[in-house]
C-alpha cells in the first residue's frame, strides 16, 4: 500500500464507513471511488476496499462511540488546538 497521502485516504475511508453505517440504503465502493478519485489519490478500487478493511479491523469494528469517549477526544482536540 502506498503511504503517500495516507492521511487523506484515512479520512476518506472514515467518511465512507460512516456514511454506510448511517444510511438506510447500500452504496457501493465503486461510487465512492469515482467521486474520491476527483479529489484524492486513490489508485484503484481494490486499494479502497483494502483501506476500508484495515480501518474496520483497526477500530475493532466498533462503529458506535458513546458520549463519554466522544467528549474525551473532543477535549484532546481542543487542548491540542490551543
VENPECOR-V486182 format. One record per backbone hydrogen bond with DSSP energy under -0.5 kcal/mol. CO is the residue of the C=O (numbers start at 0). NH is the residue of the N-H. Records with the same first field share a line. If there is no record, write none. Layout:
# VENPECOR-V486182
CO->NH  NH
This chain:
# VENPECOR-V486182
2->5
4->7  8
5->9
6->10
7->11
8->12
9->13
10->14
11->15
12->16
13->17
14->18
15->19
16->20
17->21
18->22
27->30  31
28->32
29->33
30->34
31->35
32->36
34->37
35->38  39
39->41
40->42
43->47
44->48
45->49
46->50
47->51
48->52
49->53
50->54
51->55
52->56
53->57
54->58
55->60
56->59
58->61
60->62
65->69
66->70
67->71
68->72
69->73
70->74
71->75
72->76
73->77
74->78
75->79
76->80
77->81
78->81
